[in-house]
Amino acid sequence: MIKHIVQKIRLFRRAKKESYFTLYKVLGFLPNQIDFYEEALLHKSSSKESKDGRYLNNERLEFLGDAILDAIIADVAFKKFPTQNEGFLTNTRSKIVKRETLDKIASELGLHKLIISSTHNRGSKNHILGNALEAFIGAVYLDQGYEKTLKFVEEKIIKPYINIDKLAKKEVNFKSKLLEWSQKYRVDLSFELLENYTDKDSNPVFQSQALLNGLLSGVGTGYSKKESQQQAAHMSLKKIRIDKTFVKEILDLNKKEEEKKIDTGEKGDAQTDLF
């Protein structure tokens, strides 16, 4: 109680006290460096130049927050399900960090009111909210460290909004989602078994890779071929979301293939004319 009173007294003495107060309501504690949080809420459509010439937006913090959130959810799931295998834990983590789930939680936390963006579309298709939440978690990590970030995720995200036991039982078909994406962009999708071995308890383990237009997009491991392909598909979807250069490389292969077909067709026509 005394600690909260002291924090509020400190709050009213700070510059940008309105911003600090807004963040205090979301976080439950007073930020040390408000700049991290301001950057986390700055969408790339509203990038601004910093004093050192860099263009600031929340993409770098999103990258960091994504990794930190994965680690925290893995930490929580590992402790909560002590008898479950790696495949179960990986699936559980994947369900919790789904884009749709993060979008919804970000909205519940009120981040939709704080994000600075020049685009009017903050719906589920572009996941601006979920991306901002990950960036926000990255900001908490830089500002407060891992333990405080773990506490923030547990108390402000998991307890109020996520039923882990219920979610763990829910099936998510990442392979189907990847197939939908590949069909939408006319990308060739294939899965290949890399290896099959047994673990220390003599259980069969499978490792598969997913290929998009022949390019490696993800590798997955599981106790069945289907499970390993699901994990490879999940890693592929994550790579598609994060690695824009990789996506461009895939789509460029489509263009080259189309150009090749056109060239072949033109040559065929020319030969017909000759005869």
C-alpha positions in Angstrom: 0.0 0.0 0.0 2.8 2.5 1.0 4.7 1.5 -2.2 1.7 2.4 -4.4 1.2 5.8 -2.6 4.9 6.6 -3.1 4.6 5.7 -6.8 1.6 8.0 -7.3 3.4 10.9 -5.5 6.4 10.3 -7.8 4.0 10.2 -10.8 2.6 13.7 -10.2 6.1 15.1 -10.0 7.2 13.8 -13.4 7.2 15.4 -16.8 4.7 13.8 -19.2 2.7 12.8 -16.1 -0.4 12.2 -18.2 1.4 9.6 -20.3 2.9 8.0 -17.2 -0.5 7.8 -15.5 -2.0 6.2 -18.6 0.8 3.6 -18.7 0.6 3.1 -14.9 -3.1 2.0 -15.3 -2.1 -0.6 -18.0 1.1 -1.8 -16.3 0.3 -1.7 -12.6 3.6 -0.1 -12.0 5.4 3.1 -12.8 7.8 2.9 -15.9 11.4 3.9 -15.5 12.0 4.8 -19.1 8.8 6.0 -20.9 10.6 6.2 -24.3 10.5 2.4 -24.6 6.7 2.3 -24.3 6.2 5.3 -26.6 8.2 3.4 -29.3 6.2 0.2 -28.6 3.0 2.1 -29.4 4.3 3.7 -32.6 3.1 1.9 -35.7 5.4 1.9 -38.8 2.9 4.0 -40.7 3.7 6.8 -38.3 7.5 6.3 -38.0 9.5 9.3 -36.8 13.2 10.1 -37.1 15.2 10.0 -33.8 18.0 12.4 -32.9 20.6 9.9 -34.2 18.9 9.6 -37.6 17.1 6.3 -37.1 13.5 5.9 -38.0 11.6 4.8 -34.9 8.6 2.5 -34.9 7.6 -0.6 -32.9 8.9 -3.3 -35.3 12.2 -3.9 -33.5 10.4 -4.1 -30.1 7.8 -6.4 -31.7 10.7 -8.7 -32.7 12.1 -8.7 -29.1 8.7 -8.9 -27.4 7.7 -11.9 -29.6 10.8 -13.8 -28.4 10.3 -12.8 -24.7 6.6 -13.7 -24.8 7.5 -17.1 -26.3 10.0 -17.7 -23.5 7.5 -16.6 -20.8 4.7 -18.8 -22.1 7.1 -21.7 -22.4 8.1 -21.1 -18.8 4.5 -21.0 -17.6 3.4 -24.0 -19.5 6.5 -26.0 -18.4 5.7 -25.4 -14.8 1.9 -25.9 -15.1 2.1 -29.2 -17.0 5.0 -31.1 -15.4 4.1 -34.5 -17.0 3.4 -33.4 -20.5 5.8 -34.0 -23.4 7.5 -31.4 -25.7 4.8 -31.6 -28.4 2.0 -30.8 -26.0 3.9 -27.9 -24.5 4.8 -26.5 -27.9 1.2 -26.8 -29.1 -0.1 -25.1 -25.9 2.3 -22.2 -26.3 1.3 -21.8 -30.0 -2.3 -21.5 -29.1 -1.7 -18.8 -26.5 0.4 -16.6 -28.7 -2.0 -16.8 -31.7 -2.4 -13.5 -33.5 -6.2 -13.4 -32.9 -5.7 -14.0 -29.2 -3.1 -11.2 -28.9 -5.3 -8.8 -30.9 -8.1 -9.4 -28.5 -6.0 -9.0 -25.4 -4.4 -5.8 -26.6 -7.9 -4.4 -27.1 -9.0 -5.4 -23.6 -5.9 -3.7 -22.2 -6.8 -0.5 -24.0 -3.8 -0.4 -26.3 -6.1 0.4 -29.2 -6.6 3.8 -27.7 -2.8 4.4 -27.3 -1.4 3.2 -30.6 -0.1 6.0 -32.9 -0.9 5.0 -36.5 -1.7 6.8 -39.7 -3.8 3.8 -40.9 -7.5 3.6 -40.0 -7.6 -0.1 -40.3 -6.7 -1.7 -36.9 -8.7 -4.9 -37.5 -7.6 -8.5 -37.3 -6.2 -8.7 -40.8 -3.1 -6.7 -40.2 -2.8 -7.5 -36.5 -1.6 -4.0 -35.5 -3.0 -4.6 -32.0 -1.3 -8.0 -31.5 2.0 -6.6 -32.8 1.8 -3.6 -30.5 1.2 -5.9 -27.5 4.3 -7.9 -28.4 6.2 -4.6 -28.7 4.8 -3.5 -25.4 6.1 -6.7 -23.8 9.5 -6.0 -25.3 9.4 -2.5 -23.7 8.5 -3.9 -20.3 11.5 -6.3 -20.6 13.9 -3.5 -21.5 12.5 -1.3 -18.8 12.0 -3.8 -16.0 13.9 -7.1 -16.8 12.6 -10.6 -17.2 11.1 -11.3 -13.8 8.9 -8.2 -13.8 7.9 -9.0 -17.4 7.0 -12.5 -16.4 4.8 -11.1 -13.5 3.2 -8.6 -15.9 2.3 -11.3 -18.4 0.9 -13.6 -15.7 -1.1 -11.0 -13.9 -2.2 -8.7 -16.7 -2.6 -11.1 -19.6 -2.8 -14.8 -18.6 -5.0 -14.6 -15.4 -7.6 -12.2 -16.7 -7.9 -13.4 -20.3 -6.5 -16.9 -20.9 -7.8 -20.2 -19.6 -4.7 -22.3 -20.2 -6.3 -25.6 -19.2 -9.2 -25.0 -21.7 -6.9 -23.7 -24.4 -4.5 -26.7 -24.1 -7.3 -29.0 -25.2 -8.2 -26.9 -28.2 -6.9 -28.0 -31.6 -5.3 -25.5 -33.9 -4.6 -26.6 -37.5 -1.5 -24.7 -38.6 -1.1 -26.9 -41.6 -4.5 -25.8 -42.9 -3.7 -22.1 -42.2 -0.5 -22.4 -44.2 -2.3 -24.2 -47.0 -4.8 -21.3 -47.2 -2.0 -18.8 -47.4 -0.1 -20.7 -50.1 -3.3 -21.1 -52.2 -4.1 -17.4 -51.8 -0.7 -16.4 -53.2 -0.4 -19.4 -55.6 2.7 -20.7 -53.7 3.7 -24.4 -53.9 3.6 -26.0 -50.5 5.2 -29.3 -49.6 6.3 -31.2 -46.6 9.3 -33.6 -46.4 10.3 -36.0 -43.6 13.9 -35.1 -42.6 14.5 -37.9 -40.1 12.9 -40.5 -37.8 14.5 -41.6 -34.6 13.6 -42.7 -31.1 13.9 -40.7 -27.8 15.4 -42.0 -24.6 12.1 -43.8 -23.7 12.1 -45.5 -27.1 9.2 -43.3 -28.4 9.4 -42.6 -32.2 10.2 -39.0 -33.0 9.7 -37.4 -36.4 11.3 -34.3 -37.9 9.7 -32.7 -40.9 10.4 -29.5 -43.0 7.9 -27.3 -44.8 8.9 -25.9 -48.2 7.3 -22.9 -50.0 8.2 -22.8 -53.7 11.0 -25.1 -52.8 12.4 -22.8 -50.1 12.7 -24.0 -46.5 10.2 -22.2 -44.4 10.0 -24.2 -41.2 11.2 -27.3 -39.4 9.1 -29.2 -36.8 9.5 -32.1 -34.4 6.8 -34.4 -33.0 5.8 -37.8 -31.8 4.0 -38.4 -35.1 4.6 -37.3 -38.7 1.4 -35.2 -38.5 2.5 -33.4 -35.4 5.9 -32.7 -36.9 4.2 -31.2 -40.0 2.0 -29.1 -37.8 5.0 -27.7 -36.0 6.8 -27.0 -39.3 3.7 -25.2 -40.6 3.5 -23.2 -37.4 7.2 -22.1 -37.8 6.5 -21.3 -41.4 3.5 -19.0 -40.5 5.7 -17.3 -38.0 8.5 -16.8 -40.6 6.0 -15.4 -43.1 4.7 -12.9 -40.5 8.2 -11.7 -39.4 10.5 -12.1 -42.3 9.2 -9.8 -45.1 12.4 -10.5 -47.2 11.6 -14.2 -47.2 8.1 -13.6 -48.4 9.3 -11.4 -51.2 11.8 -14.1 -52.2 8.9 -16.6 -52.4 6.6 -14.4 -54.4 9.5 -13.4 -56.7 9.9 -17.0 -57.6 6.2 -17.0 -58.8 7.0 -14.0 -61.0 10.0 -15.7 -62.5 8.0 -18.8 -63.2 5.3 -16.8 -64.9 7.8 -14.9 -67.0 9.4 -18.2 -68.0 6.1 -19.6 -69.1 5.4 -16.4 -71.1 8.8 -16.6 -72.8 8.3 -20.3 -73.6 4.9 -19.5 -75.1 6.3 -16.7 -77.2 9.0 -18.9 -78.6 6.5 -21.6 -79.4 4.4 -19.0 -81.3 7.4 -17.9 -83.3 8.2 -21.4 -84.3 4.6 -21.9 -85.5 4.8 -18.8 -87.6 8.0 -20.0 -89.2 6.3 -23.2 -90.4 
